[in-house]
């Protein structure tokens, strides 16, 4: 399915901030247009059946590491602990409202 860029939501966070979202949420990081370096850490929790190797270019000198941690068979993948999203658009709206 194609992503409708007209529905994109820009979300800026302060240094040291954190964002959590479902691994199926389309997302990207835009260019760093400042004169200061930017670092980020991403932890992806997803079923092994959904794992795909990196498919995007990295800038020269980027430090990229891919540690992989597998969960046990029968894991709820967080659904038992955190629930599941029934209405994606409502969940995004609630999440953005709580961040303000």
RANORLIN-V991321 format. One record per residue. RES is the residue in three letters. PHI is phi as a letter, one per 40 degrees, with the letter a starting at -180 (999 if undefined). Layout:
# RANORLIN-V991321
[[RES | PHI] [RES | PHI]]
This chain:
# RANORLIN-V991321
[[UNK | 999] [UNK | c] [UNK | c] [UNK | c] [UNK | c] [UNK | c] [UNK | c] [UNK | c] [UNK | b] [UNK | c] [UNK | b] [UNK | c] [UNK | b] [UNK | c] [UNK | d] [UNK | g] [UNK | c] [UNK | a] [UNK | b] [UNK | b] [UNK | a] [UNK | c] [UNK | c] [UNK | c] [UNK | c] [UNK | c] [UNK | a] [UNK | a] [UNK | b] [UNK | c] [UNK | c] [UNK | c] [UNK | c] [UNK | b] [UNK | c] [UNK | b] [UNK | c] [UNK | b] [UNK | b] [UNK | a] [UNK | b] [UNK | b] [UNK | b] [UNK | b] [UNK | b] [UNK | a] [UNK | c] [UNK | d] [UNK | c] [UNK | c] [UNK | c] [UNK | b] [UNK | c] [UNK | d] [UNK | b] [UNK | b] [UNK | c] [UNK | b] [UNK | c] [UNK | d] [UNK | g] [UNK | c] [UNK | c] [UNK | b] [UNK | b] [UNK | b] [UNK | c] [UNK | b] [UNK | b] [UNK | b] [UNK | c] [UNK | c] [UNK | c] [UNK | g] [UNK | c] [UNK | c] [UNK | f] [UNK | g] [UNK | c] [UNK | c] [UNK | c] [UNK | b] [UNK | g] [UNK | b] [UNK | c] [UNK | c] [UNK | b] [UNK | d] [UNK | c] [UNK | c] [UNK | c] [UNK | c] [UNK | d] [UNK | c] [UNK | c] [UNK | c] [UNK | c] [UNK | c] [UNK | c] [UNK | c]]
